[in-house]
Amino acid sequence: MKNQTIMNRKSAKKLLMVQWSRFQNVCIELEGSTLVTGVNGSGKSTVLDAMTYLLTGNTQFNKAAKDRDRTVLGYVRGDTRSNGEARYLRNGSVVSYIAMEFSDPTLGVPLTVGVCIESPSESGKPVSSWFICPGAAIDDIDFTRIEGNALRITPKNELTVNGEAMKLSSFMGRDRGTEAVLRALGLRVDAAKYRTKLLKMMAFNPENNIDQFIQDCVLEPGKVQSLEELREQKRQFERLRELYESLRQGKIQLEEVLRQSDEYEKKKRVLRIRELMLSYQALREKEEEEKQTKNRYQALKDQYGRLTERAGELIRQQEAAQERLRIAENNDMVKGMQESLDSLKRQIEEADREKKNWEDKLAQILKLKKKISALIKLLEADLPSLSSENTYLETLEQADGETAKKREAFDAFREKVHRQDGIYEENKIHLQDQCKEREKEIGALQEKIRRLESNILVFPAEVENARNKIQRGLEKQGIQTEVHIFAELVQEVTAPEWRKAVETFLGRKRFYIIVDGAHCHKAMQILQKERIYDGNVVITDKLPETEAVEGSAAEILRIPNVYARRYANYLLNGIHLCENLEELHEYPKGGLMRDGMLAKSYAVAMMDMRRTELCLGADAIRCQLEQSRKELEELQVVQRADKEALSQVIKYRDAIKEIDWDGGHYDFGAAYGLKDCGKRRDSLVKDREEIEANPDLPQS
């Protein structure tokens, strides 16, 4: 009979989780002894909790880690455990499913058991309904379907098995449902006892004591009635122990594979980054080559245009000379001289127009040279070396025939200036942002100084806001009591030389909120209800009554308020004031020196007291006022320097924008063209004068 019961037990094949924690629609294949492993936070406990909830209705989730924050509601809605409105991943009405598919070794047919969990709202308790589908696999049940690009979760009343709708009577509550599930799986045990045993197994750490784990959690309890039963128990024990050892070795191997896989992925990622860096570097080189090629192309294109223009001029000159030759050959001498003279006059006029054109182009080049020289002088500290370009940039107006070199020098200079202009643009944005933020700081500091000059002690705005909320909350309940900040209750620091060190040690605790002990719990309730994140309420009614210890930091604070006095004693009685390092060495649990050396819990550290703002004592306003005025002056000095730097950057950028950087707008051969044009005009004038001086030419 016992063997028959074992044979009727089913083997798990699949686990489906729909809208369970971060598992939206996940199906896990199960085969034999399945190992659930992974790093912390990967969802191991979430999977086990789903299985135990389905099989036993267990709600004591993650028992081994003693995690009490996990609930059915949290799992169904996807609790992120964060504060605020975005705590849950799923809002509105939510339907979740957990289902497991089993195989029947005797009948050879599948069996699916499941639970449907309906959560109508975030505040309502979820309703769970168990169901059993004999002869059906998970794939035969339409838990979900794809509609467009969205996943639709099937409601419980629309669930179908092999196309047939499930009856409402098929769904059961927890107690009846879990009992039916266990019976369907061939387990003749009480669901409550099985749930208890599962919890015990999940809370047990078998790695430290596998023998006890097998004895307590695996083998069935009961009296041994024969030697054969004892031998059978031993055989099962040995078999389970071997199985555990095999699984343990498998886990070790998997961890090693995972480690090596992570190492491989890390090296692969580093290699990929290096390849990308090399590719990027090659890309930049190609881009630079492309830019230089485009510049050379533009220079040659401009040169071609000028040569084409020059060729046209030479053709016109050739035609004029041929005309003079024709006149000389076909006409008599006097008529020929007159026509030649008229032709020369026309050519001289044309040469004058050409000369004027060259002079305009040269004037443009001279203006460009002047602006470039001024820009080089203005940016000499920021521009890289210009030795290779300077030779040609300084001789732009000279007729030396180096037109192409001048164009290349201009293009190279333009690229350097544009790169520097990009840096100026970044600096400008950075300086503008800094000045804007610092202007706010200066405004806040000026407002703080104004309040201090009005004899109002200034605390952090968020602390004042928290205090005011608690004060209003108490008044709404008809409670008339003062809500104080700890710092304002300290009347005097009797040893001023220790003041900065003590205040630095206290830090934000100086701004904790003190209320009368009788109303402390009410203040705590307001803190929770109002979601006040920036306020700390001292639990004054639980503070022990103590006296200030002689030689401690508590002794130098004079505090009339009884609760503030107790809190100061609690914080500072254990901090001994030490004159030197040797004395500090004698107080490893709590010691403090004037320069900020602090010994605490057998460790020593140097506190940074430079930014500590004094808040304790009646003269705190005077101290804060002095410190605030000093900070304001320092901020204003830095602000002036940054504004001057910003003004200088804007000046540099304006100077860069004044220059037309389009090389096509300049003729770098203007000086040479003007010189050549002048020579031709002089030759034409000389020819004209020779004809006019001929005595055979009739005088008009």
VOGU-3710 file (C-alpha; in Angstrom, 3 decimals, decimal comma):
1> mknqtimnrk> 0,000/0,000/0,000  2,837/2,320/0,887  4,567/1,630/-2,453  1,260/2,260/-4,258  0,967/5,666/-2,565  4,491/6,586/-3,644  3,746/5,517/-7,226  0,615/7,752/-7,263  2,647/10,820/-6,438  3,084/13,276/-9,305
11> sakkllmvqw> 6,306/14,859/-10,631  6,466/18,627/-11,170  7,197/19,684/-14,779  6,469/23,423/-15,004  5,858/26,474/-12,815  3,949/29,490/-14,205  3,940/32,891/-12,461  1,699/35,651/-13,850  1,972/39,096/-12,202  3,808/37,734/-9,158
21> srfqnvciel> 6,345/40,275/-7,854  8,561/41,273/-10,820  7,619/38,113/-12,782  5,068/39,364/-15,301  4,510/36,148/-17,276  7,265/33,592/-16,627  7,155/29,813/-17,055  9,979/27,749/-15,503  10,755/24,200/-16,640  11,181/21,723/-13,750
31> egstlvtgvn> 12,907/18,362/-14,177  13,832/15,898/-11,436  15,767/17,636/-8,655  15,724/21,263/-9,826  18,304/23,635/-8,317  17,101/27,224/-7,843  20,221/29,370/-7,592  21,349/32,926/-8,310  22,813/36,076/-6,794  21,038/38,027/-4,059
41> gsgkstvlda> 17,939/39,764/-5,381  17,557/37,502/-8,425  14,215/36,069/-7,209  15,040/32,666/-5,655  12,854/33,223/-2,597  10,112/34,730/-4,775  9,915/31,494/-6,792  9,871/29,302/-3,653  7,234/31,519/-2,032  5,025/31,139/-5,125
51> mtylltgntq> 5,298/27,338/-4,972  4,628/27,082/-1,218  1,676/29,479/-1,459  0,126/27,394/-4,234  0,722/24,025/-2,540  0,009/24,913/1,109  -1,360/28,473/1,267  1,726/29,537/3,242  2,050/33,319/3,764  5,164/33,330/5,993
61> fnkaakdrdr> 7,339/34,234/3,028  11,164/34,090/2,849  11,306/32,363/6,215  15,049/31,673/6,052  15,887/35,382/5,767  13,323/36,384/8,437  11,835/38,865/5,939  8,501/40,003/7,397  7,777/42,641/4,749  6,705/40,150/2,058
71> tvlgyvrgdt> 2,940/39,704/1,716  0,521/38,332/-0,859  -0,588/41,913/-1,600  3,031/43,000/-2,085  3,766/40,086/-4,419  0,619/40,630/-6,516  1,133/44,382/-6,894  4,922/44,273/-7,274  6,008/46,028/-4,064  9,269/47,968/-4,639
81> rsngearylr> 9,423/48,922/-0,915  10,060/52,549/-1,842  8,291/55,566/-0,420  5,840/57,616/-2,441  3,180/56,961/-5,067  5,411/54,719/-7,218  5,773/52,039/-4,532  3,770/49,420/-6,471  4,520/48,345/-10,045  0,842/47,560/-10,683
91> ngsvvsyiam> -2,097/49,863/-9,959  -5,858/49,468/-10,131  -7,474/46,029/-10,154  -4,866/43,245/-10,495  -5,298/39,528/-11,291  -2,389/37,133/-10,680  -1,918/33,407/-11,301  0,423/30,743/-9,927  0,160/27,357/-11,628  2,161/24,106/-11,603
101> efsdptlgvp> 2,001/21,304/-14,126  2,610/17,716/-12,937  2,895/14,390/-14,738  1,120/11,231/-13,565  3,550/8,262/-13,897  0,721/5,720/-13,792  -1,770/7,294/-16,223  0,755/9,218/-18,329  -1,420/12,369/-18,458  -0,690/15,886/-17,187
111> ltvgvciesp> -2,269/17,574/-14,191  -2,318/21,330/-13,543  -3,081/22,953/-10,203  -3,267/26,697/-9,704  -4,383/29,646/-7,648  -5,994/32,859/-8,911  -5,319/35,932/-6,740  -7,550/38,992/-7,225  -6,545/42,351/-5,711  -9,205/45,046/-6,323
121> sesgkpvssw> -7,213/47,864/-4,648  -3,985/48,650/-2,809  -5,781/48,803/0,542  -8,087/45,803/0,130  -7,155/42,232/1,073  -6,475/39,977/-1,955  -8,893/37,091/-2,600  -7,330/33,732/-3,585  -9,119/30,869/-5,349  -7,508/27,422/-5,853
131> ficpgaaidd> -8,402/25,143/-8,788  -7,403/21,728/-10,202  -7,446/20,780/-13,907  -6,960/16,998/-14,373  -5,678/15,967/-17,807  -4,715/19,545/-18,730  -1,281/21,076/-19,219  -0,440/24,715/-18,469  -0,495/25,482/-22,201  -4,118/24,230/-22,372
141> idftriegna> -5,297/27,022/-20,043  -5,565/30,609/-21,370  -4,050/32,498/-18,414  -2,837/35,266/-20,744  -3,156/36,356/-24,350  -1,496/38,966/-26,574  -3,802/41,736/-27,806  -1,927/44,091/-30,132  1,310/44,905/-28,357  -0,149/44,411/-24,861
151> lritpknelt> -0,370/41,364/-22,580  -3,938/40,730/-21,359  -4,432/38,780/-18,126  -7,556/36,615/-18,276  -10,019/37,333/-15,420  -11,086/34,369/-13,294  -14,636/34,306/-14,701  -13,275/34,103/-18,307  -10,720/31,330/-17,696  -10,992/28,400/-20,118
161> vngeamklss> -9,418/24,924/-20,282  -9,062/23,456/-23,773  -11,528/26,091/-24,956  -14,204/25,273/-22,338  -15,065/27,800/-19,626  -14,290/26,811/-16,047  -17,221/26,621/-13,667  -17,301/28,858/-10,602  -17,682/25,717/-8,474  -14,199/24,661/-9,653
171> fmgrdrgtea> -12,632/27,417/-7,512  -12,016/26,757/-3,810  -10,884/28,693/-0,764  -7,504/28,251/0,926  -8,193/25,383/3,347  -10,342/23,299/1,018  -8,223/24,177/-2,012  -4,839/23,255/-0,530  -6,221/19,975/0,873  -7,561/19,113/-2,595
181> vlralglrvd> -4,264/20,046/-4,274  -2,225/17,806/-1,963  -4,652/14,894/-2,445  -4,486/15,343/-6,234  -0,698/15,139/-6,019  -0,876/11,847/-4,123  0,108/13,290/-0,732  -2,031/11,860/2,049  -1,057/14,459/4,636  -2,777/17,275/6,458
191> aakyrtkllk> -2,208/20,603/4,649  -1,475/22,477/7,882  1,149/19,886/8,937  2,673/19,913/5,437  2,814/23,720/5,551  4,579/23,584/8,931  7,081/21,036/7,635  7,819/23,119/4,527  8,400/26,220/6,660  10,760/24,231/8,860
201> mmafnpenni> 12,665/22,982/5,811  12,933/26,487/4,299  14,144/27,987/7,563  16,789/25,252/7,974  20,359/25,711/6,704  21,316/22,174/5,587  24,858/23,033/4,521  26,034/23,055/8,125  24,271/19,838/9,188  22,926/17,723/6,334
211> dqfiqdcvle> 22,384/14,673/8,574  20,017/16,530/10,874  18,237/18,104/7,881  17,517/14,681/6,337  16,451/13,231/9,696  14,135/16,125/10,673  12,823/17,378/7,348  13,000/14,574/4,767  12,488/11,166/6,404  8,968/10,427/7,579
221> pgkvqsleel> 8,675/10,351/11,389  7,351/7,264/13,128  8,303/4,276/15,215  10,553/1,624/13,673  8,720/-1,703/14,049  11,149/-4,050/12,307  14,782/-4,422/11,349  13,800/-4,247/7,660  12,179/-0,834/8,191  15,345/0,346/9,929
231> reqkrqferl> 17,444/-0,850/6,991  15,052/0,871/4,561  15,375/4,101/6,567  19,155/3,797/6,407  19,097/3,145/2,651  16,883/6,198/2,108  19,138/8,238/4,356  22,276/7,225/2,423  20,558/7,828/-0,920  19,411/11,300/0,135
241> relyeslrqg> 22,849/12,102/1,488  24,435/11,081/-1,839  21,837/13,187/-3,666  22,649/16,180/-1,487  26,396/15,731/-2,055  25,806/15,511/-5,802  23,731/18,694/-5,730  26,332/20,445/-3,571  29,103/19,554/-6,011  26,895/20,681/-8,876
251> kiqleevlrq> 26,327/23,989/-7,129  30,082/24,472/-6,654  30,666/23,730/-10,334  27,877/26,107/-11,352  29,351/28,855/-9,171  32,755/28,299/-10,791  31,174/28,398/-14,248  29,355/31,593/-13,261  32,569/33,148/-11,940  34,513/32,292/-15,084
261> sdeyekkkrv> 31,601/33,442/-17,232  31,511/36,789/-15,404  35,273/37,117/-15,795  34,986/36,309/-19,502  32,177/38,843/-19,961  34,217/41,465/-18,110  37,265/40,874/-20,315  35,067/40,793/-23,392  33,522/44,124/-22,363  36,973/45,675/-21,809
271> lrirelmlsy> 38,125/44,357/-25,204  34,995/45,737/-26,845  35,582/49,144/-25,263  39,166/49,150/-26,526  38,006/48,175/-30,009  35,448/50,977/-29,939  38,098/53,450/-28,779  40,420/52,389/-31,611  37,541/52,594/-34,089  36,638/56,031/-32,779
281> qalrekeeee> 40,253/57,144/-33,058  40,410/55,836/-36,643  37,118/57,602/-37,377  38,487/60,898/-36,060  41,592/60,474/-38,224  39,418/59,818/-41,282  37,260/62,839/-40,446  40,394/64,987/-40,170  41,652/63,629/-43,502  38,263/64,337/-45,070
291> kqtknryqal> 38,308/67,887/-43,708  41,813/68,529/-45,060  40,827/67,044/-48,438  37,767/69,320/-48,570  39,958/72,320/-47,715  42,437/71,411/-50,457  39,561/70,868/-52,879  38,102/74,291/-52,027  41,515/75,931/-52,429  42,045/74,294/-55,829
301> kdqygrlter> 38,494/75,201/-56,842  39,098/78,853/-55,959  42,448/78,765/-57,735  40,773/77,248/-60,800  38,202/80,047/-60,763  40,892/82,697/-60,604  42,894/81,013/-63,389  39,751/80,795/-65,534  39,158/84,498/-64,954  42,799/85,232/-65,796
311> agelirqqea> 42,555/83,122/-68,963  39,566/85,191/-70,037  41,537/88,394/-69,511  44,475/87,054/-71,536  42,122/86,013/-74,349  40,693/89,522/-74,430  44,231/90,986/-74,490  45,170/88,613/-77,315  42,118/89,658/-79,290  43,016/93,344/-78,779
321> aqerlriaen> 46,595/92,759/-79,968  45,332/90,826/-82,995  43,028/93,746/-83,780  45,933/96,171/-83,666  47,931/93,860/-85,956  45,061/93,658/-88,423  44,711/97,434/-88,456  48,413/97,863/-89,032  48,412/95,393/-91,922  45,245/96,533/-93,722
331> ndmvkgmqes> 45,208/100,321/-93,315  47,439/103,138/-94,185  49,853/104,320/-91,553  47,922/107,374/-90,300  44,582/105,613/-90,147  46,234/102,584/-88,543  47,907/104,690/-85,854  44,586/106,374/-85,020  42,759/103,083/-84,704  45,624/101,620/-82,651
341> ldslkrqiee> 45,487/104,668/-80,408  41,718/104,229/-79,901  42,225/100,537/-79,138  44,960/101,327/-76,612  42,722/103,860/-74,874  39,966/101,233/-74,546  42,460/98,683/-73,169  43,838/101,247/-70,696  40,292/101,978/-69,482  39,670/98,252/-69,089
351> adrekknwed> 43,006/97,896/-67,271  41,958/100,741/-64,944  38,732/98,909/-64,113  40,652/95,674/-63,562  43,152/97,501/-61,352  40,305/98,946/-59,279  38,903/95,415/-58,860  42,306/94,102/-57,730  42,700/97,054/-55,346  39,300/96,253/-53,764
361> klaqilklkk> 40,314/92,605/-53,347  43,657/93,628/-51,862  41,893/96,034/-49,480  39,752/93,094/-48,329  42,914/91,020/-47,796  44,538/93,885/-45,840  41,432/94,172/-43,639  41,514/90,378/-43,088  45,211/90,501/-42,167  44,559/93,295/-39,669
371> kisaliklle> 41,746/91,325/-37,988  43,804/88,110/-37,958  46,797/89,910/-36,411  44,547/91,416/-33,730  42,935/88,019/-33,067  46,314/86,262/-32,770  47,426/88,869/-30,252  44,146/88,551/-28,325  44,179/84,736/-28,215  47,928/84,122/-28,046
381> adlpslssen> 47,627/82,438/-24,625  44,989/79,954/-25,836  45,842/79,224/-29,460  48,301/76,419/-30,217  51,577/77,128/-32,020  51,098/79,111/-35,249  54,709/79,069/-36,461  53,835/77,129/-39,632  50,979/79,488/-40,548  52,475/82,800/-39,391
391> tyletleqad> 54,930/83,015/-42,314  52,083/83,223/-44,813  49,488/84,994/-42,633  51,924/87,886/-42,121  52,501/88,308/-45,899  48,928/88,110/-47,197  49,283/91,520/-48,915  52,589/90,707/-50,637  52,880/89,767/-54,321  55,098/86,726/-53,837
401> getakkreaf> 53,172/84,192/-55,917  52,428/81,930/-52,859  48,655/82,031/-53,332  48,031/78,328/-52,604  50,247/78,373/-49,481  48,408/81,435/-48,153  45,057/79,738/-48,669  46,256/76,597/-46,861  47,622/78,718/-43,981  44,271/80,537/-43,685
411> dafrekvhrq> 42,328/77,229/-43,672  44,610/75,727/-41,001  44,314/78,872/-38,859  40,528/78,818/-39,258  40,341/75,208/-37,988  42,412/76,045/-34,901  40,284/79,095/-34,157  37,043/77,132/-34,574  38,262/74,423/-32,192  39,187/77,072/-29,642
421> dgiyeenkih> 35,817/78,761/-30,175  34,144/75,456/-29,237  36,124/75,469/-25,979  35,062/79,078/-25,369  31,432/78,103/-25,919  31,691/75,333/-23,292  33,427/77,715/-20,869  30,745/80,323/-21,473  27,912/77,903/-20,651  29,783/76,598/-17,588
431> lqdqckerek> 30,519/80,118/-16,296  26,940/81,263/-16,916  25,575/78,274/-14,964  28,041/78,868/-12,120  27,210/82,576/-11,936  23,481/81,805/-11,962  23,760/79,269/-9,131  26,101/81,501/-7,137  23,673/84,399/-7,561  21,058/82,268/-5,796
441> eigalqekir> 23,547/81,444/-3,018  24,394/85,133/-2,618  20,686/86,020/-2,478  20,021/83,342/0,162  23,053/84,474/2,171  21,957/88,119/2,006  18,498/87,094/3,241  20,130/85,100/6,040  22,257/88,105/7,044  19,135/90,294/7,040
451> rlesnilvfp> 17,399/87,871/9,435  20,468/87,622/11,655  20,717/91,414/11,788  17,083/91,342/12,964  18,251/89,083/15,839  16,651/85,924/14,382  18,698/82,718/14,679  18,713/80,941/11,320  18,353/77,159/11,036  18,185/75,003/7,866
461> aevenarnki> 14,941/75,723/5,988  13,828/72,073/5,981  14,254/71,879/9,782  12,216/75,067/10,303  9,553/73,635/7,998  9,433/70,344/9,953  9,189/72,206/13,284  6,326/74,390/11,971  4,388/71,358/10,671  4,642/69,610/14,045
471> qrglekqgiq> 3,661/72,833/15,864  0,557/73,227/13,673  -0,307/69,537/14,052  -0,248/69,792/17,857  -2,294/72,998/17,827  -4,966/71,323/15,669  -5,306/68,711/18,443  -5,731/71,497/21,023  -2,251/70,972/22,499  -0,569/74,248/23,464
481> tevhifaelv> 3,133/73,544/23,851  6,390/74,875/22,458  8,202/72,928/19,745  11,916/73,705/19,925  15,044/72,916/17,979  17,759/71,530/20,259  20,280/74,251/19,305  18,042/77,118/20,425  17,701/75,557/23,898  21,476/75,685/24,532
491> qevtapewrk> 21,873/78,918/26,496  25,661/79,076/26,699  28,850/77,248/25,774  30,952/77,840/28,894  34,238/76,909/27,171  34,201/78,772/23,802  37,518/77,241/22,708  35,773/73,822/22,480  32,718/75,152/20,711  33,587/74,373/17,095
501> avetflgrkr> 34,796/70,846/17,854  31,661/69,999/19,884  29,280/71,464/17,276  31,076/69,606/14,475  30,714/66,364/16,444  26,992/66,970/17,033  26,426/67,854/13,374  22,780/67,568/12,345  21,733/66,421/15,831  21,872/70,114/16,793
511> fyiivdgahc> 18,705/70,547/14,720  16,695/67,672/16,200  13,246/68,661/17,455  12,507/68,749/21,199  8,935/68,625/22,541  7,602/68,152/26,041  7,735/64,483/27,046  3,977/64,416/27,606  3,358/65,197/23,922  6,261/63,255/22,384
521> hkamqilqke> 4,121/60,411/21,024  1,715/62,907/19,435  4,676/64,562/17,676  5,818/61,141/16,441  2,335/60,485/15,013  2,383/63,835/13,178  5,852/63,032/11,803  4,500/59,753/10,400  1,153/61,061/9,173  2,561/64,172/7,464
531> riydgnvvit> 5,451/62,195/5,903  8,010/64,689/7,252  11,303/63,356/5,892  13,597/66,210/6,980  12,770/66,334/10,680  13,992/64,211/13,615  11,923/64,175/16,813  13,779/63,287/20,007  11,872/60,675/22,059  12,062/62,900/25,119
541> dklpeteave> 9,817/60,820/27,395  12,273/57,887/27,187  15,481/59,838/27,856  17,174/58,709/31,087  17,746/61,200/33,901  21,510/61,719/34,189  23,941/64,366/35,333  26,591/65,885/33,092  29,836/63,938/33,550  32,796/65,999/34,725
551> gsaaeilrip> 35,339/66,531/31,948  32,878/65,554/29,225  31,580/67,654/26,328  28,157/67,717/28,035  29,618/69,678/30,965  30,403/72,803/28,882  26,797/73,249/27,686  24,419/75,247/29,904  20,857/74,113/29,103  17,891/75,074/31,333
561> nvyarryany> 15,342/72,913/29,423  15,123/69,539/31,177  14,617/67,445/28,020  17,338/69,195/26,030  19,623/68,721/29,053  18,942/64,989/29,145  19,501/64,695/25,389  22,807/66,581/25,597  23,936/64,303/28,430  22,967/61,242/26,373
571> llngihlcen> 24,962/62,473/23,361  28,003/63,996/25,060  28,586/62,338/28,455  30,666/59,681/26,711  32,844/62,249/24,898  35,793/63,297/27,071  37,501/66,615/26,263  41,210/65,881/25,730  44,038/68,425/25,710  46,490/66,373/23,648
581> leelheypkg> 46,910/63,188/21,627  48,238/61,219/24,594  45,113/61,985/26,625  42,908/61,125/23,617  44,670/57,759/23,449  43,362/57,012/26,946  39,732/57,511/25,861  39,260/55,196/22,828  35,505/54,872/23,410  34,901/58,620/23,234
591> glmrdgmlak> 37,357/61,506/23,205  37,571/64,886/21,472  40,346/67,444/20,909  40,025/71,154/20,076  41,434/70,673/16,560  38,735/68,113/15,669  40,511/64,830/16,452  37,779/62,387/17,499  38,120/58,973/19,140  34,961/56,858/19,003
601> syavammdmr> 34,375/53,117/19,279  38,127/52,390/19,340  38,768/54,337/16,116  40,134/57,826/15,597  39,397/60,339/12,835  39,999/63,988/11,998  36,746/65,931/11,661  36,491/68,676/9,026  35,473/71,767/11,011  35,988/74,279/8,194
611> rtelclgada> 32,323/74,496/7,137  30,728/74,105/10,576  28,246/76,896/11,258  27,960/77,732/14,957  24,408/77,461/16,320  24,726/76,881/20,085  24,584/79,538/22,779  23,218/83,049/23,170  25,994/84,521/20,989  25,252/82,139/18,104
621> ircqleqsrk> 23,612/84,983/16,161  26,780/87,081/16,389  28,948/84,132/15,339  26,650/83,234/12,443  26,532/86,863/11,327  30,326/87,138/11,254  30,666/83,841/9,394  27,876/84,698/6,930  29,387/88,091/6,118  32,746/86,434/5,521
631> eleelqvvqr> 31,154/83,784/3,276  29,247/86,499/1,381  32,445/88,440/0,752  34,212/85,284/-0,477  31,298/84,417/-2,770  31,192/87,934/-4,186  34,944/87,837/-4,916  34,550/84,539/-6,782  31,438/85,862/-8,561  33,280/88,968/-9,766
641> adkealsqvi> 36,169/86,826/-11,021  33,811/84,494/-12,893  31,886/87,402/-14,417  35,154/88,944/-15,601  36,166/85,580/-17,082  32,737/85,310/-18,746  33,089/88,826/-20,162  36,534/87,921/-21,524  35,205/84,736/-23,154  32,367/86,705/-24,788
651> kyrdaikeid> 34,936/89,257/-26,006  37,025/86,463/-27,561  33,997/84,952/-29,283  32,866/88,344/-30,612  36,351/88,906/-32,071  36,171/85,502/-33,775  32,706/86,263/-35,179  33,921/89,573/-36,661  35,981/87,668/-39,230  34,365/86,172/-42,336
661> wdgghydfga> 35,896/82,691/-42,314  34,646/81,658/-45,773  37,856/81,336/-47,806  35,890/81,635/-51,056  35,239/85,304/-50,266  38,955/86,177/-50,471  41,449/86,242/-53,368  44,808/85,514/-51,790  46,488/86,312/-55,158  45,150/89,893/-55,127
671> ayglkdcgkr> 48,580/91,492/-54,557  50,136/89,484/-57,379  47,166/90,242/-59,686  47,385/93,976/-58,915  51,111/93,985/-59,652  50,628/92,139/-62,949  47,741/94,421/-63,944  49,858/97,479/-63,169  52,653/96,225/-65,405  50,253/95,648/-68,295
681> rdslvkdree> 48,674/99,081/-67,863  52,091/100,750/-67,812  52,976/98,914/-71,048  49,740/100,077/-72,688  50,317/103,677/-71,569  53,864/103,546/-72,965  52,551/102,271/-76,340  49,941/105,013/-76,387  52,528/107,694/-75,622  54,813/106,419/-78,417
691> ieanpdlpqs> 51,995/106,655/-80,982  50,963/110,076/-79,716  54,596/111,272/-80,040  54,801/110,192/-83,720  55,034/113,386/-85,887  53,060/111,676/-88,683  49,965/111,471/-86,427  47,720/114,450/-87,191  47,239/116,683/-84,104  43,629/117,227/-83,169
//
